[in-house]
Amino acid sequence: MGDSSSAAGLDPRIYNKLYLNGQYVDAQSTETYSLKNPKDNTVVADKIPIAGPADVEAAVKYAEEAFHGPWSQFTAIQRTECMLKLASLLDEELIPILTLDSLTSGIPVSLAPVRERNYIRNCVLYYAGWTDKQKGDYFPPDDGFVKLVRHEPLGVCAAINPFNAPVACFFLKAAPALATGNVLIVKPSEKTPLGSLAVAALFEKAGFPPGVIQVITGPGSTGALLAEHMKIRKVSFTGSVATGKKIQTAAAMSNLKRVTLELGGKSPAVIFDDANLDNALTWTINAILTRSGQLCVAASRVYVQRSIADRFIEEYKTRMKAAAQDMGDPQDPTVKLGPMVDQAQLERVKQMVDRGRAEAELVVGGNQYGETGCFMEPTVFLNPRDDAEIYRNEIFGPVSIIKTFETEEEVLKLANDTEFGLMSGVFTKDITRALRVSAALESGVVGVNCVSLQNMQAPFGGKKQSGVGREFGEYALRLFTEPKTVLINMAA
Ligand code: NAD
């Protein structure tokens, strides 16, 4: 293949290259793989490089040169200017990039014009405003020493991203990393690298020096080279718990690089009998169907109070059944629900659902949808066994489990009886109960009369095994910097 190939009618292009030091270049490694569209398993791109040790070394070298060289000379306001320029370039270029990304992610392009675009744009604009607000601290010389505290960038950082929100994850890590003066090597998921490769060139157009943002492609073996690298100072990871543990281990065994982990969930939504039922239904259904359930904050466990259970469950089932009609070609702008990301993910979900038939009552769906592609029917189970795999583990598909409860005490025990702790929701009109329950739910984010959402200004991340550290808001900046204390002897 030449420099690049374009998918029919699409601009930007599909790159089967790495993006290093401001250019699309051939990988030194000769290993490659191909990518398929999950709507019909046709090949979208081939010869995508599997970056090896020499490629990672090159990326780290360029990153260090940028960090110590031109990028270190940028004032905070110059960094803001670059980020604002980037935001305006994204206004033009983001929709085609998200459309390109959809070819392998299966994320419906209908999400791009508003939802995805606003999320990414807001992220860049939000962090553009933070560059000159890293004010540090000062303590007076009451003991003879003035104490100054500086928030310094960490240096060369790496982002290792999951398949389900490739471009959004790119910016969630790049924006705070660059606002604080770091440089970043991004490794998108091997399943969905196209949007991340295409977006990389916009950074130089916006005025960032070459080497500040680089993109390398490849599977877990490439990610492992980053996690164990002695000159990378931080890995910001989003993905599964199992991989998060490997990354934290590699970081500890190499150079104790800083690690932020945004991991999986099995998020509960708790619906009390005084809740606005239509609101609870809308949020809980959206929360399991968005991206066809391939969402870390998916509300995959729904607890409903017994006195309203029959009514709630009937309507929930009706809406989930009806949602199958919303499935279709993710590249059609009228389609709301797309496929699983690939055949492997479809098989994984199908197998979990098949095992689930013996562990809970299957009341909606349960099968692959259609005959071509990787579509899974919206699926609902009732009253799982306490140790059921579908109730305990993240499925990452359009599959929810409903369980009934009598009392607040009982439902809190049920909701918290998990190693995950990313998101939860409580639905009630009683404000004191909402406050009490939101305090008791063991998750990094709790929605009241809403669930499965994030806000750029407020921290996002998991308790327990759902993560380490936080993204979003000022909290992300703290985790891309380290304080340095300067002690000034006033007696000298
Ligand atoms: P994954 O863990 O399989 O892969 C994530 C990334 O890690 C990929 O880029 C992969 O190549 C890389 N990787 C794999 N093995 C590695 C290793 N040994 N060392 C370094 N890197 C390695 O996850 P996935 O299937 O792509 O994504 C789905 C998971 O991500 C779900 O569990 C979901 O809940 C989670 N997720 C969490 C959040 C959050 O913000 N908490 C957001 C999105 C997705």
Boltz pocket constraint, residues with backbone or C-beta under 6 A from the ligand:
constraints:
  - pocket:
      binder: B
      contacts: [[A, 160], [A, 161], [A, 162], [A, 163], [A, 164], [A, 165], [A, 187], [A, 188], [A, 189], [A, 190], [A, 218], [A, 219], [A, 220], [A, 221], [A, 222], [A, 223], [A, 224], [A, 225], [A, 227], [A, 238], [A, 239], [A, 240], [A, 241], [A, 242], [A, 243], [A, 244], [A, 246], [A, 247], [A, 261], [A, 262], [A, 263], [A, 264], [A, 265], [A, 295], [A, 296], [A, 297], [A, 394], [A, 396], [A, 422], [A, 461], [A, 462], [A, 466], [A, 467]]
      max_distance: 6.0
